[in-house]
């Protein structure tokens, strides 16, 4: 559940963030990527891909209800470690303890957590996890690389036994800090490829909208092999298709293709830029779904195409060939086909 601050609080939180973030940012671990200037989810996926090629095992973990369960006392102790500015300490503590107001007007007292949706919350959660996880890993398991994006994390290990021991140690560590690993989203995964021929029940994991699993590919010598790589996840692809359907293009016969291009191209381009960063061909099926929706729109808009599916496809295909820059997915070669 998102906790949305009032406008005045949003302004005040931004002021605190602008003052406080530069104080803590230099201390954060280089492999913490969530909600940080100069860091991105694509960078996190990219470094995870490289490490999966090197290490055989992965511990995928998720913290259950992080934003709702951060301990106020431990968090304020971490804040005081980096600043003694009285007004920053005063306002952060007030925001943490401010009651949550529901739709019916009733208020719920907050004894833990930081509202997910607050401007300053990402900085506070990163600071909390810096001491709970990042620093702890650096002290105790410095030989094992990790990647963390907010409450989602990946740790790379050499052996299964090493991964099992790390999971037990993490459970104890988070419990001491009054947090809990998500029992279903925390898993041990074997990074299987052409050179790793062992078997394991879990050979894939999802991270930041990508599914890492064995995939066919070519090596540097042009030989076919199996590679452990990321591509758009089924969940993310389903989300995109659902959003396309919610556009209800088939009911908007008053619009033209140029109108649709102006309205929806930024969204489509964003999908391609993000999910097409790795194993781009996995995204093609989802993008073809948009062509199907555009064909359906054309059949409702033009009477001559209403009962002729193939004619509608070829009509749209001719436009895509004549104006390939009209939609971002047409620019990548995903154009209407009759097959």
N, C-alpha and C positions, 0 to 999 in steps of 0.2 A: 504494500500500500504506500502510495506517495504522500509525503507530507508537504503541502504547498504553503510556503510562507506568505504573509501579507506583503503588499508592495513595499511598504516602509521597511519591513524586515529584509526584503530582498536587496534593497539598496544598502542597508547597513551591513548585511553579510558580505556583499561585494567589496565594501570598504575594508572589512576585516580580512577578507581573502587577499586583497591586493597588498596589505601590510604583512600578513602572516605567511603566505605561501613562499615568498623569497627567503624567509628565515629557515624553513624546513626543507625546501626543495633540494639544496645542495647535499643534504644528509641522506636522501632517499637512495635506495639501491638501483643500480643501472638496469636491472631486470624487472623493475616495477613499471608497468606501462599504462595503467589505467588513470585517466583524468589528470594527465601531467603535460605541461607545455613541452612541445618537441617530441612527444611520444604518441604512438598510435597503435590501434589494434592490428593493422597490417604488419607493423614492425614485430609485434608479439607473435603473430602467426609465422612470419618469416624466420625468426630465430628459433622457434619451436621446430619448424620443419628441418632446419639444418641439424639440430641436436638429435632429432629422431633418427637421422641417418647414422649418427655416431653411436648413440646409446641404444641398448637393446630393450630396455623397459621404461615405462612411464607410470608415474603415480599422478593420476588426475584427481584433483580435489576441489570441493566447493564448500564454502562456509555457510551453514544453515542460518538464514535470516541475519546476515551480518549487520545491516543498518538498524535492525530492531533490537539487537542484543549487545551492542557495545557498552561496556561498563563505564559509567560516567567518572567514577573515581580514578580508574586506571587511565582513561583518556585525558583527564585534566592533569594527571601527573606527567603524562607525555607532553602536553602543551606547555606546562610550566618549565619543562626541561629546556625549551627553546625560546621562551620569552617571559619576562617579568613585567611586561606592559600591563598596567592595571585595567585599562579600558578594554583591551582585547580579552583578557581573562574574564572580566565581568560579563561581557556580552556573550562569549562562547558558552559560559556556564548557564546564563539565562536562556539561551536558545535550546540548550540540551534539556533543560527542565521545564520548558514551556509546555503547557497541556495541549493535547491534540483535540481539536473540535470536529465533531462529526456533522453530517448533513442536517440532522435534527436539532443541532445546537448544543447537545450534551458534550461535556468536556471529559477527556480521559487523561489522568495524570501520567507523566512519563518518569519512570525511575531508571530507565536504561535506553540505549539506542540514540541514534542521530537521524532526524527525518530524511528519508530518501526523497530528494527533490529540493532540498535546501542548497543554496549556492556554496556554502562553506562546508557542507557535509562530505564531498569527495576528498577534500584536503584532510579533514579530520579522520576519515576512515583510512586513508593512506598512511597517515601518521601512526594510527593505532596498529595497523598491520605491519608497519615498518619494524616496530618493536616486538610484536607478537610472533611474526613469521620471518620477515626478511633478515633482520639482525640475528635472530636465533639460528636460522639456516647458515648464515655466514660464520657464526661461531662454532657450530656443532657439525655441520655437513658442508664445509666450504668446497669439498671436491665434487659435490653434486650440483650441477647447474639447474636453475629453476626459472620460470617465467610466470609472473603474476599480473593479472588484469583485474583490479578491484578484488572481489571475493572469489574469482576463479583462478586456479593455479595449476601449473604443470611442473613436476620435478622429474628429472631424467636419472635413471640408475643403470648400473651394469648388469646386475643379476636380480632374479625374482626374490631371493631371500633378503637381499639388501632393501628392496622395495617394500617387502612386508614389514621389516623392522622399522623402516622410516614411517610407514603408516601408523604403527602402534605409537611411536614416539610423537608424531603429530597429534594424534588423538589426545594424548596426555597433555601435551603443550597447550592445545586449544582449550581443553577442559580447565586447566589452571587459570587461563585468561578469561574464563566464563563464556567461551564460545564452543561451538560443536560442528564437527564435520558432517556434511549432508550424507546420510547413510547410502542413498541411492546414487548420488552423483559423484561419489568418491570411489574410484576404481583403479585397479592395476591392469595395465595394458601391455601386451607384447607387440613390439614394432616389427612385424614380420615382413620380410622381403625375399628377394632371390637368394641372398646369402644367409638369411636366418630361417632355418627350416624346421625349427621346433614348433610345437602346437600349443595353443592356449585358448581358453574359452573366450577371452576378450582380446580382439585384435584390431579394435578401432575405438576412437573417442572423438567427442565433439568439443570444439574450443572456438569461441568467438564467431559462431556462424559457419564454421568449416568442420568437415568430418575428415579426420586423419585415418587412413586405412591403406592396405596394400592396393596398388593400382598399376595397370600395365603402362610401361613407358619405354623410352629408348635411352641407352647409355651414351657415353661420349663417342663410342666406336660405331654407333648406329645399330647396335644389337638390341633386340627386344628383351625386356626384363621386367621384374616386379619391383616397384618402388613404394615406400611408405610415405605418402604425400597427402596434403590437404586439398579439398575441393568443397564447393558449396554444399552445405548439409541439406538433408531432406527437409528438416524443419524450416530452414531459411527459405528453401525453394517453395515450400507450401505457403509460407507467409507472403512471398512475392505474388504467387498466383491468386491468393485470396484478396490481396490488395488490388490486383488488376480487375478482378471480378467486381469489387466494390466500386470501381470507377463507373460501372454501368454504362459503358460506351454504347451498347446496342440500343439504349433508351435515349441517346442524345443525337438524334438524327438532324437536329438543327445546327450541329457543329460540323466543321470540315476537318480534313486530315491536318491541315495547317494549324487549326485551333488545338487539336489533340497534341500536336508536336510541341506547341508553345507551352501547354499546360503540363504535360507529363514527361517531356524529354529530360528535365533535370533529375527526376526520380529514376528513370531508366538508366541514365548515365551514371548516377550514383551507385546503382546495383552493379553495373558492369565494371566500374572502376574498383569497387570493393571485392565482390565475389568473383570477378574475373581475374583477380591478381594471381591466383594459383589454379592450375588445371582448368583453364577457361572453358574447355569443351563441355565440362559438366554443367555449365550454365545454359547451354544452347537449348535444351529441352524446355526450360522455363521461358526463355525468350521467344521460342516458337509459339508458345501458348498465347502470347500477345498478338501474334499474327492471326491466330484463329479468332481471337476476339475482334480484331479489326475487320476480318472477313464477315463476321456476323453483323457488325455494324453496317457494312456496305450493303448487305442483302436487305436490311431493313430500311435503309435510306433510299435506295434506287429500285424502283419497281421492276426494271428490266433484269435485275439480278436476284430478285426475291426467290425464285424457284430454281435457280441455277448456281449451285455451289461451285462447280468447276469454273464457270465464267467469272464468278466473283473473285476466286483465287487468282485467275490470270489477270483480271483487271487490276487487282492490288499489286500483283507482281510487276506489271508494266510500269505502274507508278513508282515502285521501289527501284526499278532499274533506271527510270528517268530522273528520279529525285532521291538518290541513296542517302543524302544527308538529312532527310526529313525526320528520321528517327535514329537514335544512337545504335539500336540493334541492327538496323539495316546497314549502317556503316561498317559493322563488323562482319557482314555477309549473311546474317540471319534474315533471309527474305522469304516471302510467301512461296510455298510449293504446293503442288497438287497431290503429292504423295502422303 
